[in-house]
């Protein structure tokens, strides 16, 4: 796992490649994607639980 100094270097490279104005957009999109992924997992678990309860009946 990278240490603090390594994370700083990675962050610096990301800033140079993408520029400061693009980072908030990227972070927002990443947050939205994470939210959709969690929502999808929750729906899949709900459907799996429903099908398990139907199989037991």
Protein Blocks (a to p, Z undefined) as FASTA:
>chain_A
ZZfklmmmmmmmmmmmnopmlmmmmmmmmmmmmmmmmmmmmmmmmmmmmmmmmmmZZ
